C-alpha cells in the first residue's frame, strides 16, 4: 500500500495531523506491548515538570514496547537496511503537554550501535545500544552498562475484533514529548490504527533496576500487533523555563 492510500485516513485519531509536509518514514513491526498500572508517586520524579502525567480512570500507566524498526528514512531518500532496520525496546509512560496527549520515553534502546548513534543525533531521543536477538517467538535484550535485561517467549493469539477504551488509550498515541538539555521536543506522527492481537506470554524475565517499582511483576495488560507504517514530522522545540536554546 502506498503512503498516499492511508495518510489521509484520520477517523481513528482524536486530533488531526499537522498540515505541513512530513519529514521521515518508518515501520514499527511485530510489536509486543506490555502494560502496567503504576502509582503516581513512583512515576512523578521520572517525568519532566513541564509535562502532566496522563491518567486513565485516575491511574497512570507505564508500557514496555519491543518491536522491529524497519525502512526508517528521510522523506526523499531510500532506506539503508544496515542502518534503517533494527530491533528496539522503549519504556514509556503517558503524558499531556500543552493540551495534547502523547508519550514520554523513560528508556529507549536499539539493537544496532550505528543506528542508535544516528537516531540520537537526528532526533535527540535518548537512544542507547543494547545487544538484542529476535526469533519468530522470542525477544532477548541485554544492556551491559545498566544491567538491563528483557527475555520473553510468546505466541500470538486471535485478532481483537473490538477494542476496549483502555486498548485505544494505550496504543493510539500520535505525539511524543521528550526533554533535551534546554528544551521540550515535540514529535508529531501519523499511522493507521493499530491492528491488535491477543498475546500469550509463555516466559517473561524483565530486569530494569531503575524502574523496579514500575515494571517488576506480571503486566496488567498485553497486546501484539503486526505493525504500522509511520510518517513523522520534524521536532518542535519549546524552551524550558529559565533556559536558553
N, C-alpha and C positions, 0 to 999 in steps of 0.2 A: 504494500500500500504506500502510495506517495504521500509526502507530508501534506500536500495540498488537499488530500482527501479527508484529513481529520483535524487539521489545525484550526478550522473554524467551527468545530463542534465544541460547544461550551455549556450545554444544558446541564451537565453534571457538576459544574462549578458554582460556588456561591458568589464569586466575583468574576469579573471579566478580565482576560489577559491584557497586557499593555497593547496600545495601538502602534507602537514603534516596531521596527523590524527586529526579529530575534537574531541572536549572535552565535549561538552554539547548538549543536545537535549531539544527542547521546541516547543510548538504550540501557535501561535497567532491567536485566533479565534474570529469570529463575530466582525470584526474591523470597526470602524467608523472613517473616515478621514475627518477632517475639515481643509481647507487650506486658508490662507490669503496672498495676496501680501502685502509687507511692504516696508517702506522707509529704505534705508541703514543707515541713521543717527539714526533711532530708534532701530537698531539692533546691531550696531558695538560695543557698550560698553558691550554687553552681551556675546560676543564671544571671547574666548582667542586669544591673539595676534598671537599665533603660527599657527592659522588656517585662511584660506581665505574663506570668505563668498562666497558660490556658487550662481550663478545667472542664471535665465532662461530668455533669451531675455532681459538681462540687469537689471533684477529685482530680489531681494531676496524674499523668501517665508518663512512663519512660519506655522506649522501644529499642530493641536491638534489631537492625535490619542488615541481613547478609545477602548479597546479590552479586551478579556478574555485570560489570560495566562493559559495554561494547560500542564500537563505532563512534567514540567521542571525538568531536572535531569542531573547528570553527565553521561557520556557515558556508563559506565559499571554498573550502579545502576538502580534500579527501581524508579519510581516516587512515591511520597507520597502525595496524594490529599490534606490533610490539609495544606501542605506547597507549593506544586508544582502548585496548581490551585488557581488563584486569579484574580480579575479584576485589570486593570491597565490603567492609563492615562499618556501619555507623551506629552510634548510640545517640539517640535523640530524645528530646522532650518537646512539648507543645507550648507555644507562646503566642502572644499578641504584641505587635509593635506598630504604633501609630494607627491603631484601629484595625489592623489586618492580621488574620490568623496565619501562622506558619509553623516552622520547626526550627529548633536550635540544636546544633550538634554539641554533645558533651565530649565526643570522641569520634574520629574518623580515620580509618586505616585502609590502605591499599596494598595489594599483593605484588606490586612491581615497583622497584625503587625509583626508576626514572619517571614513571607515570606519577608517582607521589610528588616528586620534586617539581615537575612541570605543572601539575594541577594546583599545588600550593602556591606557586609563583603567579600563575594566571588568575586564580580565583581568590587567593588569600584565605582559603579554607584551611583548617589545621590538619592537613593530611600528614600521616606518618606511615612508615613502612612496617608491615608485619608479614611474616612468612605464612603463606596460605596454600592450601591444597584442596581442590574440589573434585568430587566424583559425581556420579549420577544421583546418589542419595546420601552423600556425606559432605560436610564442610568443616575444614580444620584450619585454625589460625593460631599463631604463636608470636608474641612480641617479646623479644629478649630484654629490651630496655625496661619496659613496665611490668614484665612478667604476666602479661595479659594472655588469656587462652580462651578459645571457643572451639568446642568439639561437638558436633551434632550429627546424628544419623536419623534419617527421616524417610517417610513415604508421603506421597501426595494423594489426598482424598478427592472427594467429589467437588465439583464446582458449586459455589453458593448461588442459588437461583434468586435469592433475595438477601439483602443486607440489612442488619440491624443498624440503628443510628450510630452506635459505637464503632461499627466496622468502617463506616464512611468517615467518621470523625478522625479515626486513627490513620487512614490511608489517603484520603482526598485532601492533600495539602499542596498549595500552589505557590508558596513563598518560603524562602529560607532566610533567616536572620542570623548573622554571625558577627562577633566582635573581633576587630583587629586592634592594633595598638592605640589608634587615635579615633576610631570611628566604629559605628554600627553599619555593617554592609547588608543591604537587602538584595535578594536574588529572586526574580520572578521566573516561574517555569510554567509550561503547559504540556499536557498529555491527555490521552483518552482516559476514561475511567478505568481504574484497576479492575481486572477480572480476577476474582479471588476464589481460591480452592481451600478446602479443609487441609490442614497439615497434621500429620501423625508423627509425633516425636518418639523414636524408639530409644535413643540415647541422647543425653544432653549433659555436657560438662562446661560450666561457664565460670571463669575466674577473672574478674576485673576488680582488684582490691580497692581502687579509688571509688568505685560505685557499689561497694558491697552492701550498702543499706538500701540500694535501689533494685538490684537485679540478682540477688543471691538465692532465689528459690524458684519454684515452678512458675512459669509465666501464667498470667491470668487470662491471656487470650493469645491465639496464634493464627497466622494466615500464611498461605502460599500464593504467589502469583507468577504466571509465566512471564510477565513483564510488561513494560510500556515503552513507547518511543517518546522522546522528550525533546522539546526545544526550550532554550533558556535565553534570557536577556542578560545584558551586562549588569554588573553590580551597581547599585546606587548607594553612595556613601552619605551618612549622616554624622556630622561631627559630634563626638562625645562632649558632655558638659565640661567646661574648663579645659578643653583640649584644642590644639591647633593641628589642622591637617598638614 
